[in-house]
Amino acid sequence: MTWQLDATAQSALLDARETTPLQLLDQSLARLDALEPVLNAFTHVDRDGAQSAARAATERQASGTRLGPLDGIPVSVKDNIFVAGLPAQWGSLLFRDFIPDRDDICVERLRAAGAVIIGKTTTPELAMLGRTDSRLSGITRSPWDPALTPGGSSGGASASVAAGITTLAIGTDMGGSTRLPAAYTGLVGMRPSTGRIPRRYGFPATCIDFQVIGPFARTMRDMRLLYDVLAGPDPRDPYSERFPPAPNVTSGRHIRIGWFTAIGHEGATSEVAATVAAAVASLAGANCEAAQVSAPFDLGALRGFHATLTAAAAARIVVRFPDRWRAETCDNVRAAAERGLAISAAAYVDALDALAAWRADVTTAWGEYDALILPTTAAPAWRAEDEAPPGLTPATQGMFGAWINAAGLPGISVPGQPHPDGRPIGVQIVAPFGHDAVALEIANRLETLAPWSDRWPAMALTV
């Protein structure tokens, strides 16, 4: 069926005129209508806008003037990213009536490429939770098992792609919010180097420069397709113009890898650790050499300044609503904001100083490796109503993700060997700043060694 094809294959059908953008959209919306009552993956569906974009793409197809491989392909955009004329509620009652009047740069680029935006996907309030649940949108569930979470904060995006509603999605990643949901739902999710995908015109930054645009896909060729459309400098985002020369990465290049599955006394479950070890072992047959290493960062120091910066961010956002925020925010946001309001200016600057020193230490401790391989999450997906997997805390569950944001590095999660009970498990590849191509190349090799595109949740196959 067409919906089971990745975006690259769907685009080839469009080139051959064996389907049309309108037909792809009809299929996408039919799947959404059938699955959304269970998944709760979308906060807004833009049927009229999507129909208009698909008609224009169909006209270009008929005239032989397709804009490129994304032209006519349905995609979704996370609720906290600005799409002009569509609600951007940030998963919060505070923003329930907000509609931006312009697109973020990533959305501009999607439109310019001809992509058909079908709607906005769910996120927890202010994208500050490792599962997707808020007073505005309720609980989002996984197509692998509706009792489980698809993760957060890009839970709606991951559910959409995992269920075959769209082949591609755009999320954000502040502490793992693209990579962790991808791991829980058997997808490819990426956090590019800070600035690689430029941003402008959006909500206030949470945790300074930690958050980036994060693409989702089912296959590596689709990830590359979407990444190439979204990435590249833009003068409106100075970060996007400050990159070192990229390494020369070829499919046959020898790659040195360090890997780990624990940080101090905390670590992944035995099943997750086994999946990472299996991925590392397989790469020996793909011109890679690997050595077990220690994590190149101080987890305690990270948690210290991260808590200060995120609490301050929550406070600076909610104080714009002095008469409403205490009554209208979720428990986790309200608690973070209260902590943030108690932070002094001196303590905040101390946290920034600690971050700067920590970043330098990460670079120093990295070693001679082209990349690191590690778990994406400490455990697979868990009950959608619970804060964390049994026996773990949210901090432990996310311990392998947030450090990459703090350091500004590129990280990508790809499916590894599943848990014995069938739940997806993600393997994470991290490269030095600006070396996104290295992470993408290693991910390509893992996909070649153990393809995952035919792994579908049972729910997706029922529609």
Secondary structure as the mmCIF struct_conf table of DSSP 4:
data_model
#
loop_
_struct_conf.conf_type_id
_struct_conf.id
_struct_conf.beg_label_comp_id
_struct_conf.beg_label_asym_id
_struct_conf.beg_label_seq_id
_struct_conf.end_label_comp_id
_struct_conf.end_label_asym_id
_struct_conf.end_label_seq_id
HELX_RH_3T_P HELX_RH_3T_P1 THR A 2 GLN A 4
BEND BEND1 LEU A 5 LEU A 5
HELX_RH_AL_P HELX_RH_AL_P1 ALA A 7 ASP A 15
TURN_TY1_P TURN_TY1_P1 ALA A 16 ARG A 17
BEND BEND2 GLU A 18 THR A 19
HELX_RH_AL_P HELX_RH_AL_P2 PRO A 21 LEU A 39
STRN STRN1 PHE A 42 VAL A 45
HELX_RH_AL_P HELX_RH_AL_P3 ARG A 47 SER A 63
TURN_TY1_P TURN_TY1_P2 GLY A 64 GLY A 64
BEND BEND3 GLY A 68 GLY A 68
TURN_TY1_P TURN_TY1_P3 PRO A 69 GLY A 72
STRN STRN2 PRO A 74 LYS A 78
TURN_TY1_P TURN_TY1_P4 ASP A 79 ASN A 80
BEND BEND4 ILE A 81 ILE A 81
TURN_TY1_P TURN_TY1_P5 ALA A 84 GLY A 85
BEND BEND5 LEU A 86 LEU A 86
TURN_TY1_P TURN_TY1_P6 TRP A 90 GLY A 91
HELX_RH_3T_P HELX_RH_3T_P2 LEU A 93 PHE A 95
TURN_TY1_P TURN_TY1_P7 ARG A 96 ASP A 97
BEND BEND6 ASP A 101 ARG A 102
HELX_RH_AL_P HELX_RH_AL_P4 ILE A 105 ALA A 112
TURN_TY1_P TURN_TY1_P8 ALA A 113 GLY A 114
STRN STRN3 VAL A 116 THR A 121
HELX_RH_3T_P HELX_RH_3T_P3 GLU A 125 ALA A 127
BEND BEND7 LEU A 129 ARG A 131
STRN STRN4 ASP A 133 SER A 134
TURN_TY1_P TURN_TY1_P9 ARG A 135 SER A 137
STRN STRN5 GLY A 138 ILE A 139
STRN STRN6 SER A 142 SER A 142
TURN_TY1_P TURN_TY1_P10 PRO A 143 TRP A 144
STRN STRN7 ASP A 145 ASP A 145
TURN_TY1_P TURN_TY1_P11 PRO A 146 ALA A 147
STRN STRN8 LEU A 148 LEU A 148
BEND BEND8 GLY A 152 SER A 154
HELX_RH_AL_P HELX_RH_AL_P5 GLY A 155 ALA A 162
TURN_TY1_P TURN_TY1_P12 ALA A 163 GLY A 164
BEND BEND9 ILE A 165 ILE A 165
BEND BEND10 THR A 167 THR A 167
STRN STRN9 LEU A 168 ASP A 173
BEND BEND11 MET A 174 GLY A 176
TURN_TY1_P TURN_TY1_P13 SER A 177 THR A 178
HELX_RH_AL_P HELX_RH_AL_P6 ARG A 179 THR A 185
TURN_TY1_P TURN_TY1_P14 GLY A 186 GLY A 186
STRN STRN10 VAL A 188 ARG A 191
HELX_LH_PP_P HELX_LH_PP_P1 PRO A 192 SER A 193
TURN_TY1_P TURN_TY1_P15 THR A 194 GLY A 195
BEND BEND12 ARG A 196 ILE A 197
BEND BEND13 TYR A 201 TYR A 201
BEND BEND14 PHE A 203 PHE A 203
HELX_LH_PP_P HELX_LH_PP_P2 PRO A 204 ALA A 205
BEND BEND15 THR A 206 THR A 206
TURN_TY1_P TURN_TY1_P16 CYS A 207 PHE A 210
STRN STRN11 VAL A 212 ALA A 217
BEND BEND16 ARG A 218 THR A 219
HELX_RH_AL_P HELX_RH_AL_P7 MET A 220 LEU A 230
BEND BEND17 GLY A 232 GLY A 232
STRN STRN12 ASP A 234 ASP A 234
TURN_TY1_P TURN_TY1_P17 PRO A 235 ARG A 236
STRN STRN13 ASP A 237 ASP A 237
HELX_RH_3T_P HELX_RH_3T_P4 PRO A 238 GLU A 241
HELX_LH_PP_P HELX_LH_PP_P3 PHE A 243 PRO A 247
TURN_TY1_P TURN_TY1_P18 SER A 251 GLY A 252
STRN STRN14 ILE A 255 TRP A 259
BEND BEND18 THR A 261 THR A 261
STRN STRN15 ALA A 262 ILE A 263
TURN_TY1_P TURN_TY1_P19 GLY A 264 HIS A 265
STRN STRN16 GLU A 266 GLY A 267
HELX_RH_AL_P HELX_RH_AL_P8 SER A 270 LEU A 283
HELX_RH_3T_P HELX_RH_3T_P5 ALA A 284 ALA A 286
TURN_TY1_P TURN_TY1_P20 ASN A 287 ASN A 287
STRN STRN17 CYS A 288 GLN A 292
BEND BEND19 PRO A 296 PHE A 297
HELX_RH_AL_P HELX_RH_AL_P9 LEU A 299 VAL A 318
TURN_TY1_P TURN_TY1_P21 VAL A 319 ARG A 320
BEND BEND20 PHE A 321 PHE A 321
TURN_TY1_P TURN_TY1_P22 PRO A 322 ARG A 324
HELX_RH_AL_P HELX_RH_AL_P10 TRP A 325 GLU A 328
BEND BEND21 THR A 329 THR A 329
HELX_RH_AL_P HELX_RH_AL_P11 ASP A 331 LEU A 341
TURN_TY1_P TURN_TY1_P23 ALA A 342 ALA A 342
HELX_RH_AL_P HELX_RH_AL_P12 ALA A 345 ALA A 365
BEND BEND22 TRP A 366 TRP A 366
BEND BEND23 GLU A 368 GLU A 368
BEND BEND24 ASP A 370 ASP A 370
STRN STRN18 ALA A 371 PRO A 375
BEND BEND25 THR A 376 ALA A 379
STRN STRN19 ARG A 383 ARG A 383
TURN_TY1_P TURN_TY1_P24 ALA A 384 GLU A 385
BEND BEND26 ASP A 386 PRO A 389
TURN_TY1_P TURN_TY1_P25 PRO A 390 GLY A 391
HELX_RH_AL_P HELX_RH_AL_P13 PRO A 394 GLN A 397
TURN_TY1_P TURN_TY1_P26 GLY A 398 GLY A 401
HELX_RH_AL_P HELX_RH_AL_P14 ALA A 402 ALA A 407
TURN_TY1_P TURN_TY1_P27 GLY A 408 GLY A 408
STRN STRN20 GLY A 411 PRO A 415
BEND BEND27 GLN A 417 GLN A 417
HELX_LH_PP_P HELX_LH_PP_P4 PRO A 418 HIS A 419
TURN_TY1_P TURN_TY1_P28 PRO A 420 ASP A 421
BEND BEND28 GLY A 422 GLY A 422
STRN STRN21 GLY A 426 VAL A 430
TURN_TY1_P TURN_TY1_P29 PHE A 433 GLY A 434
HELX_RH_AL_P HELX_RH_AL_P15 ASP A 436 LEU A 449
BEND BEND29 ALA A 450 ALA A 450
TURN_TY1_P TURN_TY1_P30 SER A 453 ASP A 454
HELX_RH_AL_P HELX_RH_AL_P16 ALA A 458 LEU A 461
TURN_TY1_P TURN_TY1_P31 THR A 462 THR A 462
#
